[in-house]
Amino acid sequence: MRTQLSAPEILKWAQSQEEDADRQRIEHWGPRTLDVDIIAIEGECVSSADLVVPHPRAHERAFVVVPLAELVDPESVLGERIDIDEGDVTAVTSENYPSGSAFREVTT
């Protein structure tokens, strides 16, 4: 998305979206009814107690890697070359998100 908001303002907006949707988180690092993550902000690196951008574990998350593989030019993500192919996506989804996990593809 395009915005004039600063990184802290984007975080505040994301958290307000979670609150508006009645987000429920029962345990720390546990499942949530909604989780809005900030993966990257073009040209910015942020490291604070509340926010780290780029997301330090984005490459380990199927919910990031799978859509990314469908959307981006693999020549440049966050200023670095990445190689994403079907095998990489399959490895992420099958190893990190076994059958029955919270990761699922939704089509419209």
Secondary structure, 3 states (H helix, E strand, C coil): CCCCCCHHHHHHHHHHHHHHCCCCECCCCCCECCCCCCCCECCECEECCCCEECCCCHHHCHHHHHHHHHHCCCCCECCECCCCCHHHHHHHHHHHCCCCCCCCCCCC
